[in-house]
Amino acid sequence: MKVLERVTFDRVRAHFDREHPHDPADDGNTNDEAAGHLRSAQRTLGGRWHRVLLHGPEVLEVVLPWHLGEYGTVELIPPTGLTLERAAARLAALGDSYGETNPVCAAKLAHHRRSTAPAQPLFLSTRAVPGEDYAALTVRQGLIHLDGLHRMLAWRHSGRLAPGRWVEAYVAGLNGD
């Protein structure tokens, strides 16, 4: 991890809100939930935010919280959580059936796989934050997902997390400047 700079929560929220607007008319738009995770990290971790670059293989170790798959019927990530690498392996093992049982989640994954746009930053914390998605995580410290699950899974699938590749992220809870 390369720490680029310390940033304010206002800057983190402004970037998030610009890139991830909430659309209540879209059932698949869960940006309000992710914004809540950011606020929870702000409260829980004392307002320490940094903009960083993560080496592609580092992203594979990010812990993802419980994910049913956007109102689907097959749980992609159990309440105890999985690293991105293990979640990607589970998704691969489910194959085409995942798209049939979890069409909204599968559509998000396909969108990010096809995208040629520059990678949007991830939003992470150094500890699990309060909330039902994080309550049963067995890994409580490290790099914990706040927003970017579908992007990370798609990037893993498309090879964007290979050695030599870097991903920008905002991380709550790092010590120091």
N, C-alpha and C positions, 0 to 999 in steps of 0.2 A: 504494500500500500504506500502510495506517495501522498502525503498530506500537502495540499496546495494552499489552503488558507482557512482561517476561522471565519465563519459567517454567522450573521444574525438569523434568528428564526423568521423575522419579517422577509428576509431575502429568500430563505428556503420556501416559505409559503408563497411568495410572489412567483417564484420559478414553477412551483408545483401547480398553482392556480392557472398560470399561463399555458402550461403544457397539458394539463389534465382537468379541463373544466367539467363540472358536474352537470349532467343533463337528466333531471328527474323523469323525463318522459321515456328515457331509454332504460329498460330493465337490466341490460347488461353493463350499464355505467355504474361502477361502484366507487367512483372517485370521492364521493362523500365519505365512504367508509375509510378509504386510505387517508383522507385529510384528517379524520378522527385519530388514526394511528399516529400521524405526525404531531398532532396536538398532545396526545398522550405521551409521546417520547419527549416532547418539550417539557411537560410538567414533571415527568418521572426522572429525567436525566439532567435537570438543572439548566437547560438552555445552552448546553455546549454542543454546537454544530460545526462541522468542518466539511469543506468540499475537498474530495480526494479523487485519486485515480486508483482503481483496483486492477491488478494484473488479471487477465482472463481466468487463469486457473484459480485465483483467489475467490472469484465469484462462485465457482462450483461448490465452495464450502459454506456459502450463505445458508442460514437455516430458514426454511419456509414454514409458516404456521399452517394450521388446519385449513384445508381448502376442499370444499365439496365439489367444486367445478361449476360455479355460476349457475346454481339452481338445478344442477344435473342430478343423476341418480347414482353415479359412481364416485366415491370419495377418492380424490387424487392424492391428498396428503392427510394422514391421520392426525388427530388432535395432538399427538406427541411430537409432530413435526418431522421433517426430513431435510437433509441438505439438498441443495439444487441438483447435485449430481445424482443422488438417489431418487429424487422426484422425476428427473429426466429418464432414468432407467425404468421407473415404474410406468411412465407415460409411454415409452417405447414398447414395453411388454403388453400394454393394453391395446396397442395398434389401432386399427380403424374403428374398433368397437367403441373407443372413447368418444369419437365424434358423434356416434349414434346415441349414446347415453348422456352426453354432456355437450350439446350442440353450441351453446353460447360460449363456453370456455374454449372449445375446439376452434370456433370462428375467431376468437381473439388470438389464439396461438397462430392460426394460419395467417392472419393479418400481419402479425409481427414477423413471421418467417418471410413473407413476401416483401416487406417494407425495405426500400432502399434509402430511406431517410436516415440522417445521422442518428446515432443511438441517443435516446433521451436518458438523462441521469436516473440512477436508482436512488431510492430513499431507504436508509437502513438505520439501525440502532445497535448499540453495543450490548444491550440487554433486552430481554423480553419485556414488553410493555403490558400494562393491565388491559384486560379485555378477553372476551370468550375465545377468540382465535388463538390467543397466546397462553391461556390459563394452564393447559396441560403439557406445554412444551417440556421435553426432558432436557434440552440444552437451553440454558437460561442466559448464557453469555457468549459473546463472539460477535459475528455479524448476523443480525437478525433482520429479516425482511419487514419493511413497512409498506412499500409500494414497488411494483416492478416484477411481480411473479410471472406474468405471461411473457413479458419481454425477456426475462432471464431464461425461461424454458425455451423460447423460440431461438434465442441467441445460441444456446447450448446445441440445439438441433442443427442450426445452420453453420456451426463452426466459428462463430464470432467470439468465443471465449477461449480460443487457442493461445498457447504461449506466444508472447510478443504482442498480443492485443491488449488494449487498455479500455476500461469503462469508467466513466465519471459517476460519482455518487456523492450524495449528501449523507453524512453519518452523524447521528446524535450520540453523545456520550463519550467521545474520545477525550482522553486527558491531554492537557498541554495545548500549545498553539503551534 
